[in-house]
Every structure is written in C-alpha cells, then in structure tokens.
C-alpha cells in the first residue's frame, strides 16, 4: 500500500467523487483518481459504485456531468402497430446488425487486418467463410419471418468471435503505437522508472491514457474516428 500511495503522490492524483463511505470496505478500496487538470475539465464528475456479485471489487461508473447521475433510463415498450409499417422488417435488420460492438465489425476490415498480421491466405479464406455463411430470421407472434443474411458483425456465442474481435482490436493498437512513437501521444507511468502506458485492452473494453488537455483529446478523437470508420465500431 505504501508503494501505491507513493505512486499517487508522484502522479499528483487525488480521489474523484467526494467522500468515501466509512463502512463499506470494497467501496473504500475501489476508488477513482485523477489529476488537477482532469478535475478542472470535469468539475462535476462523480463516481458511483455499481452492484457486484462475483468479485471482491466494485465496478465503478464515472459520470462527468451531474445530470447523468439523475437521468432515468426509459423502458422499452413494443407497439403492436409497428408490424403494420412497411419499413418494419428493414428497421429490425438494421438494429440487429448494429446492436453491439461484436455486431458492428466490418468483415472487410477484419480480413485486411489478418492479412497485415501475416496469416496464410487459405486460413483467412476459411475464417471469412465461417463468419459469412450465417443467416437469421425473426420470430414474431410465433411466426418465423423471412431469412436474411448480415453483411457485418460477429456472432455472439461463437467460440471464434472473441479471438476475431481481438484481431480486429489490433487496428486500434497499431494506431496508438504509431501515435506514441511519433510523439503525438504521451502515456502515463505508475513509477518514475516504469514503462509508459498509453492504452490497455481487455476483450471489448479499452482504457486510454494521455495528457488532459485539448491537444491530447484531439489526437484521441482522431484515432478513434479513424478506427471507427474502418472497423464499424
């Protein structure tokens, strides 16, 4: 703990979100910290400890605007008259293909990244066949609708999908490494002699580290826009 406190002092980081509870030990351990520059950019930032059941730690939700903490989530309600609209089927297809990060992966981008990583063309062709032969149909009121074929996305639950998504994430890693090597981005260090960290990736989660100023935010925005345009994320 002493080394951790020293790292916080060296980086000039302090707690975000006000007072910590005195009785809940997990919430006292799981904290969010930031430097003064970040706190000045988001003066109303707060941290909410979310419920947890399978971990000793609390997941954290950081809200940078006060109204976000009070904004209620609207409940989805299906209206029967929707099925009478001519555009209903097209809308369902569009939502189906863009509902999650996995569902928005562009096949052409995935194929290009695998080629850049040096995979054998025959292997790439086999993988593309696996992800492109899938078809879907919608069951509404017990009736099975017409079958349609997606043009993007990875299937949820497919054993291949997590690995293919990680390969797709190599595109973001390459852009971040290039920007760091060119001196456009400056990461953080947990100690004076430690390595510089500009990003962390785990499955479909990503944490970016950089300077808390307009220049740093601009480079992040440019990188994420380029990655999003190429991959569909």
C-alpha positions in Angstrom: 0.0 0.0 0.0 2.9 2.4 0.7 4.1 1.9 -2.9 0.6 2.6 -4.2 0.4 5.8 -2.1 3.8 6.9 -3.3 2.7 6.4 -6.9 -0.4 8.5 -6.3 1.7 11.3 -4.8 4.3 11.1 -7.7 1.5 11.4 -10.3 -0.4 14.0 -8.2 -3.6 12.0 -8.2 -6.5 12.5 -5.8 -9.9 10.9 -5.3 -12.8 11.7 -7.5 -16.4 11.9 -6.3 -16.2 13.4 -2.8 -16.3 11.5 0.5 -15.8 7.7 0.6 -18.0 5.5 2.8 -16.6 4.5 6.1 -18.3 1.1 6.5 -18.1 -0.5 3.1 -14.6 -1.8 2.7 -14.9 -2.7 -1.1 -16.0 0.8 -1.9 -13.1 2.3 0.1 -10.7 0.1 -1.8 -12.1 0.7 -5.3 -11.6 4.3 -6.0 -11.2 6.6 -9.0 -8.4 9.1 -9.1 -7.4 12.0 -11.4 -5.0 14.9 -11.5 -5.9 18.6 -11.2 -6.1 19.2 -14.9 -8.7 16.5 -15.4 -10.7 17.7 -12.4 -10.7 21.2 -13.8 -12.1 19.9 -17.1 -14.8 17.9 -15.4 -15.6 19.7 -12.1 -18.9 17.9 -11.6 -17.5 14.4 -12.1 -18.8 11.8 -9.7 -18.2 8.1 -9.1 -21.0 5.5 -8.4 -20.2 2.1 -7.1 -22.3 -0.5 -9.0 -23.7 -3.7 -7.6 -21.5 -6.8 -7.8 -21.9 -10.5 -7.1 -18.9 -12.5 -8.5 -16.0 -10.2 -7.5 -14.4 -8.8 -4.3 -14.3 -5.4 -6.0 -17.0 -2.9 -7.0 -17.3 -1.8 -10.7 -17.2 2.0 -11.0 -19.4 4.2 -13.1 -17.8 7.7 -13.7 -20.3 10.5 -14.6 -18.7 13.7 -15.9 -22.0 15.6 -15.8 -24.2 16.0 -12.8 -27.4 15.4 -14.7 -26.1 11.9 -15.9 -26.5 10.6 -12.3 -30.2 11.6 -12.2 -31.1 10.7 -15.8 -33.6 7.8 -15.7 -33.4 5.1 -18.3 -36.5 4.7 -20.4 -38.2 1.3 -20.5 -38.5 -0.2 -24.0 -42.1 -1.0 -25.0 -43.1 -2.8 -28.1 -46.1 -1.4 -30.0 -48.2 -3.9 -32.0 -48.9 -1.4 -34.8 -45.2 -1.4 -35.7 -45.6 -4.7 -37.6 -48.0 -2.9 -40.0 -45.4 -0.5 -41.2 -43.7 -1.3 -44.5 -40.3 -0.3 -43.1 -40.6 -2.6 -40.0 -38.5 -5.5 -41.4 -35.8 -3.2 -42.7 -35.6 -1.5 -39.3 -35.3 -4.8 -37.5 -32.5 -5.9 -39.8 -30.6 -2.6 -39.2 -30.9 -2.8 -35.4 -29.9 -6.4 -35.5 -26.7 -5.6 -37.3 -25.8 -2.6 -35.1 -26.8 -3.7 -31.5 -23.3 -4.3 -30.0 -19.6 -4.0 -30.6 -19.4 -7.5 -32.0 -22.3 -6.9 -34.4 -20.7 -3.8 -35.9 -17.4 -5.4 -37.0 -16.7 -4.8 -40.7 -15.7 -8.1 -42.4 -13.6 -6.3 -45.0 -11.6 -4.6 -42.2 -11.1 -7.9 -40.3 -9.9 -9.6 -43.5 -7.4 -6.8 -44.2 -6.0 -6.8 -40.6 -5.5 -10.6 -40.8 -3.6 -10.1 -44.0 -1.4 -7.4 -42.4 -0.7 -9.7 -39.5 0.7 -12.3 -41.8 -1.9 -15.0 -41.7 -2.0 -17.5 -44.6 -4.5 -16.6 -47.4 -6.1 -20.0 -47.2 -6.6 -19.7 -43.5 -8.1 -16.2 -44.0 -10.5 -17.5 -46.6 -11.7 -20.3 -44.3 -12.3 -17.8 -41.5 -14.2 -15.5 -43.8 -16.4 -18.4 -44.9 -17.2 -19.2 -41.3 -18.4 -15.7 -40.5 -20.3 -15.0 -43.8 -22.5 -18.1 -44.1 -24.7 -17.2 -41.1 -28.3 -16.3 -41.6 -31.1 -15.0 -39.3 -34.8 -14.9 -39.1 -37.2 -13.1 -36.7 -40.0 -14.9 -34.9 -42.9 -12.6 -34.2 -46.1 -13.8 -32.5 -45.0 -17.4 -33.2 -44.5 -16.8 -36.9 -41.0 -17.2 -38.5 -40.2 -14.4 -40.9 -38.0 -14.5 -44.0 -34.4 -15.4 -43.7 -31.8 -12.7 -44.2 -28.0 -12.6 -44.3 -26.0 -10.0 -42.5 -23.1 -8.2 -44.2 -21.2 -7.2 -41.0 -20.8 -8.5 -37.4 -19.5 -11.5 -35.5 -21.9 -14.0 -33.9 -22.4 -13.8 -30.2 -21.6 -17.2 -28.6 -19.4 -18.4 -31.4 -16.1 -19.7 -30.0 -14.3 -17.9 -32.8 -15.8 -14.5 -32.2 -13.8 -13.4 -29.1 -10.5 -14.2 -30.9 -11.6 -12.4 -34.1 -12.6 -9.4 -32.1 -9.2 -9.2 -30.5 -7.6 -9.4 -34.0 -9.8 -6.5 -35.0 -8.6 -4.6 -31.9 -5.1 -4.8 -33.3 -6.1 -2.0 -35.6 -6.5 0.3 -32.6 -3.3 -1.0 -31.0 -1.4 -0.2 -34.2 -2.8 3.4 -34.4 -2.0 4.0 -30.7 1.6 2.7 -31.1 2.2 4.8 -34.2 0.9 7.9 -32.5 3.1 7.2 -29.4 6.2 6.5 -31.5 5.7 9.8 -33.4 5.4 11.7 -30.1 1.8 12.7 -30.7 0.6 10.9 -27.5 2.1 10.8 -24.1 1.1 8.0 -21.8 1.4 7.7 -18.0 3.9 5.9 -15.7 3.0 4.2 -12.4 6.5 4.9 -11.2 9.4 7.1 -12.3 11.3 4.2 -13.9 8.3 2.3 -15.1 7.2 1.9 -18.7 5.0 4.5 -20.4 1.4 3.2 -20.8 -0.9 4.8 -23.4 -3.7 2.2 -23.6 -5.0 -1.0 -22.1 -7.2 -3.5 -23.9 -9.3 -6.4 -22.4 -11.8 -8.2 -24.6 -14.2 -5.3 -25.8 -13.0 -2.9 -23.1 -10.4 -0.2 -23.6 -8.7 2.4 -21.4 -6.8 5.2 -23.0 -4.1 7.3 -21.1 -2.9 10.7 -22.2 -2.5 14.3 -21.5 -5.6 16.0 -20.0 -5.6 18.9 -22.5 -7.2 19.9 -25.8 -4.3 18.6 -27.8 -4.3 15.2 -26.2 -8.1 14.9 -26.5 -7.9 15.9 -30.2 -5.4 13.1 -31.0 -7.5 10.6 -29.2 -10.6 11.7 -31.1 -8.8 11.5 -34.4 -7.5 8.0 -33.7 -10.9 6.7 -32.5 -12.7 8.2 -35.5 -10.2 6.6 -37.9 -10.6 3.2 -36.2 -14.4 3.5 -36.1 -14.6 4.4 -39.8 -12.5 1.4 -40.7 -14.0 -1.2 -38.4 -17.5 0.0 -37.9 -17.1 0.3 -34.1 
